[in-house]
């Protein structure tokens, strides 16, 4: 099966696949924080609350998953509206924030309509979204290397 991460780089995909199973959640968490911080979302209280619940309990409530899925959609709509207005800085900001929010949505299971993704697929998707949010592979490689060696 082909994964979106492979469309960016087979080397990065291979690195992500070397993250040991026990370290996947920690890697996903750090990639998500990195993407959120880089896009200016690191201080948002709702997002921080979701990340804290994920870290402390390993899951979040259904209402939080719905809120995060909605946040992704709203950011994507802001990017589209800004593009229609010709406001490239606003478009870029909203687009990259949507990618960071997608990291969080994958991390908490808000992207699959109730079905759960395999944790290996989650780290692949988060790495893909983080690569886009961070506007390149270097930050993602730096995080993933901590776990994959």
Buried (B, 14 or more C-beta within 10 A) or exposed (E): EEBBBBEBBEEBBEBBBEBEEEBBBBBBBBBBBBBBBBBEBBEBEEBBEBBEBBEEEEEBEEEBBEBBBEBBEBBBEBBBEBBEEEBEEBBBBBBBBBBBBBBBBBBBBBBBEEEEBEBBBBBBBBBBBBBBBBEEBEBBBEBBEEBBE
